[in-house]
Amino acid sequence: MSDRYAFSLTTFSPSGKLGQIEHALTAVSQGITSIGIKAKNGIVIATENKTPSFLVDESSLTRVSMICENVGMVFSGMSPDARVLLDKARKSAQEYKRVYMEEPPTFVLVKEIASIMQEYTQSGGVRPFGVSLLVAGIDPTGPSLYQVDPSGSYFAWKASAIGKNMINAKTFLEKRYAETMEIEDAVHTAILTLKEGMEGELKESMLEIGIAETIQTVSRDGEPIQKHVFRPLSNNEIKDYLANI
């Protein structure tokens, strides 16, 4: 009898579930593992960089993306769905900046992304996004890490994992995580967590890492200021981290 509700997006089953959201979460659980860690002075997000064939140009595949100057994201699940959400998030960030003349707080962007994903769970003729996101950002309130799921629910995390190996990864993070860790330690922990679920030698081309942090810079008037930025790490930077593990 439950099969009657399996293909309906807007009808609850007798057990109180929406079947298509359950299937979307299954798609996420089959995706590449991604990690997010909140450090004392920033956020680290990391994921595996797997190519379907050695003939594919690795530089054309990116899972760690910048939304705006101070916020970035990584995903697990269906790449096309993540691309649509990334474009919508970037548009929302630009609209916020045009109105308020500053980069949006992380929470504002997360709420906007989650609202879009939730809308696709109760509209006819569409399906839920088959992707979960880890959104990393830093603003005047400090660093923050959010996980957004296909249902549109979102939570702030100290450390989280999504994708194929998320259960083992979360267990590893529970043992290794400390609230006092700095960004350097968080990067090492993220690499070690991903390494637990990978086979063979770990190379810099097999990882993507992004960090959100506060840097010291100079204003147009020559005054020292603090700037909140998100940036992906280069292969050379990842190689240096791997050398220290």
C-alpha positions as CSV (number, residue, x, y, z in Angstrom):
1,M,0.0,0.0,0.0
2,S,2.9,2.3,0.7
3,D,3.9,2.1,-3.0
4,R,0.9,4.3,-3.8
5,Y,2.7,7.2,-2.2
6,A,6.3,6.4,-3.4
7,F,6.0,8.6,-6.6
8,S,3.9,11.4,-5.1
9,L,5.9,14.4,-4.0
10,T,3.0,16.3,-2.3
11,T,1.2,13.4,-0.6
12,F,2.2,12.1,2.8
13,S,2.3,8.3,3.3
14,P,0.3,6.8,6.3
15,S,3.6,6.7,8.2
16,G,4.0,10.5,7.8
17,K,6.8,10.5,5.2
18,L,7.3,12.0,1.7
19,G,8.7,9.2,-0.4
20,Q,10.5,11.4,-2.9
21,I,12.5,13.2,-0.1
22,E,13.6,9.8,1.2
23,H,14.8,8.9,-2.3
24,A,16.6,12.3,-2.6
25,L,18.4,11.5,0.7
26,T,19.4,8.1,-0.9
27,A,20.9,10.0,-3.8
28,V,22.9,12.1,-1.4
29,S,24.2,9.0,0.5
30,Q,25.5,7.6,-2.8
31,G,27.5,10.8,-3.5
32,I,31.1,11.6,-2.9
33,T,32.0,12.2,0.8
34,S,32.3,15.8,1.9
35,I,33.5,17.2,5.2
36,G,33.0,20.4,7.1
37,I,34.8,21.5,10.3
38,K,34.4,24.7,12.4
39,A,37.6,25.9,13.8
40,K,38.2,28.6,16.4
41,N,39.2,31.1,13.7
42,G,37.4,29.9,10.6
43,I,35.7,27.0,8.7
44,V,37.2,24.2,6.6
45,I,35.3,22.3,4.0
46,A,36.8,19.4,2.0
47,T,35.8,16.7,-0.4
48,E,37.2,14.0,-2.7
49,N,37.9,14.9,-6.3
50,K,37.0,11.8,-8.2
51,T,36.9,11.7,-12.0
52,P,34.8,9.2,-14.0
53,S,37.7,8.6,-16.4
54,F,41.4,9.5,-16.6
55,L,40.5,11.2,-19.9
56,V,38.5,13.9,-18.1
57,D,40.2,17.2,-17.5
58,E,40.3,17.4,-13.6
59,S,40.3,21.2,-13.6
60,S,36.8,21.1,-15.1
61,L,35.4,19.3,-12.0
62,T,34.9,21.4,-8.9
63,R,32.8,20.6,-5.9
64,V,34.1,23.4,-3.6
65,S,32.6,26.6,-4.8
66,M,32.5,30.3,-3.8
67,I,29.1,31.8,-3.4
68,C,30.3,35.3,-2.5
69,E,33.4,36.8,-1.0
70,N,32.9,35.4,2.5
71,V,30.8,32.3,1.9
72,G,31.4,29.0,0.1
73,M,29.9,25.6,-0.2
74,V,30.6,21.9,-1.0
75,F,28.0,19.3,-1.9
76,S,27.3,15.6,-2.1
77,G,24.8,14.2,-4.5
78,M,23.8,15.2,-8.0
79,S,26.1,17.8,-9.6
80,P,23.5,19.4,-11.9
81,D,21.2,20.0,-8.9
82,A,24.1,21.6,-6.9
83,R,24.9,23.8,-9.9
84,V,21.3,25.2,-10.0
85,L,21.4,25.9,-6.2
86,L,24.8,27.6,-6.5
87,D,23.6,29.9,-9.2
88,K,20.5,30.8,-7.2
89,A,22.6,31.4,-4.1
90,R,25.0,33.7,-6.0
91,K,22.1,35.7,-7.3
92,S,20.7,36.1,-3.8
93,A,24.1,37.2,-2.5
94,Q,24.4,39.8,-5.3
95,E,20.8,41.1,-4.5
96,Y,21.7,41.5,-0.9
97,K,24.9,43.3,-1.6
98,R,23.2,45.7,-4.0
99,V,20.7,46.7,-1.4
100,Y,22.9,46.8,1.8
101,M,26.3,47.5,0.2
102,E,28.0,44.6,2.1
103,E,28.4,40.9,1.8
104,P,25.5,38.9,3.2
105,P,25.8,37.1,6.6
106,T,26.1,33.3,6.3
107,F,22.8,32.7,8.0
108,V,20.9,34.9,5.5
109,L,22.2,32.9,2.5
110,V,21.6,29.5,4.2
111,K,18.0,30.5,4.9
112,E,17.5,31.6,1.3
113,I,19.0,28.3,-0.1
114,A,16.9,26.2,2.3
115,S,13.7,28.1,1.3
116,I,14.3,27.2,-2.3
117,M,14.9,23.6,-1.5
118,Q,11.8,23.4,0.7
119,E,9.7,25.0,-2.1
120,Y,10.6,22.0,-4.3
121,T,9.1,19.6,-1.8
122,Q,5.5,20.9,-2.0
123,S,5.1,22.1,-5.6
124,G,3.6,20.1,-8.4
125,G,5.6,19.2,-11.5
126,V,9.0,19.3,-9.8
127,R,11.1,17.0,-7.7
128,P,13.3,17.6,-4.6
129,F,17.0,18.5,-5.1
130,G,19.1,15.3,-4.9
131,V,21.8,17.1,-3.0
132,S,22.9,18.1,0.5
133,L,25.1,21.1,1.0
134,L,27.7,22.2,3.6
135,V,27.8,26.0,3.6
136,A,30.9,27.6,5.2
137,G,31.0,31.3,5.9
138,I,32.5,34.0,8.1
139,D,31.1,37.4,9.0
140,P,31.2,39.9,11.9
141,T,29.4,37.4,14.1
142,G,32.2,34.8,13.5
143,P,32.6,31.6,11.5
144,S,29.7,29.3,10.9
145,L,29.0,25.9,9.3
146,Y,25.6,24.8,8.1
147,Q,24.2,21.6,6.5
148,V,21.2,22.0,4.2
149,D,19.3,18.8,3.2
150,P,16.8,18.1,0.3
151,S,13.8,18.7,2.6
152,G,14.9,22.3,3.2
153,S,16.0,21.7,6.8
154,Y,19.2,23.3,7.9
155,F,21.3,23.1,11.1
156,A,24.5,24.7,12.3
157,W,27.2,22.2,13.0
158,K,30.6,22.1,14.7
159,A,31.7,19.4,12.3
160,S,29.7,17.3,9.8
161,A,30.0,14.9,7.0
162,I,27.7,14.1,4.0
163,G,27.9,11.5,1.2
164,K,28.7,7.9,0.9
165,N,31.0,7.5,3.9
166,M,29.3,9.9,6.2
167,I,28.6,7.5,9.1
168,N,32.3,6.5,9.4
169,A,33.4,10.1,8.8
170,K,31.2,11.4,11.6
171,T,32.4,8.8,14.0
172,F,36.0,9.8,13.2
173,L,35.2,13.5,13.6
174,E,33.6,12.8,17.0
175,K,36.9,11.3,18.2
176,R,39.2,14.0,16.7
177,Y,37.2,17.2,17.0
178,A,38.1,19.9,19.5
179,E,36.5,23.3,19.8
180,T,40.0,24.8,20.4
181,M,41.5,23.7,17.1
182,E,42.8,26.3,14.6
183,I,42.3,26.2,10.9
184,E,45.6,24.4,10.3
185,D,44.5,21.6,12.6
186,A,41.0,21.5,11.0
187,V,42.5,21.1,7.6
188,H,44.7,18.2,8.8
189,T,41.6,16.6,10.5
190,A,39.5,17.0,7.3
191,I,42.2,15.3,5.2
192,L,42.6,12.4,7.7
193,T,38.8,12.0,7.8
194,L,38.6,11.7,4.0
195,K,41.7,9.4,4.0
196,E,39.9,6.9,6.2
197,G,37.4,6.2,3.4
198,M,39.9,6.2,0.5
199,E,42.2,3.6,-0.9
200,G,45.8,3.9,-2.1
201,E,48.1,6.9,-1.9
202,L,46.5,10.3,-1.3
203,K,47.6,13.0,-3.7
204,E,46.7,16.7,-3.8
205,S,44.8,16.2,-7.1
206,M,42.4,13.9,-5.3
207,L,41.2,16.5,-2.8
208,E,39.4,19.8,-2.9
209,I,39.6,22.1,0.2
210,G,38.1,25.5,0.9
211,I,38.6,27.7,4.0
212,A,36.7,30.7,5.3
213,E,38.8,33.0,7.5
214,T,39.5,36.5,8.5
215,I,42.6,38.2,7.0
216,Q,44.4,41.4,7.7
217,T,44.5,43.8,4.8
218,V,44.6,47.5,4.0
219,S,41.8,49.8,3.0
220,R,41.8,52.3,0.1
221,D,42.9,54.9,2.6
222,G,45.8,52.8,3.8
223,E,44.2,51.9,7.1
224,P,44.6,48.3,8.3
225,I,41.3,46.4,8.3
226,Q,40.0,42.9,8.8
227,K,38.4,41.2,5.8
228,H,36.3,38.1,5.8
229,V,37.1,35.8,2.9
230,F,36.4,32.3,1.5
231,R,38.9,30.7,-0.8
232,P,39.7,27.3,-2.2
233,L,43.2,26.0,-1.5
234,S,45.5,25.5,-4.5
235,N,47.1,22.1,-5.3
236,N,50.4,23.4,-3.9
237,E,48.8,24.3,-0.6
238,I,47.1,21.0,-0.3
239,K,50.4,19.2,-1.2
240,D,52.1,21.1,1.7
241,Y,49.4,19.9,4.1
242,L,49.7,16.3,2.9
243,A,53.5,16.5,3.5
244,N,52.9,17.2,7.2
245,I,50.5,14.3,7.8
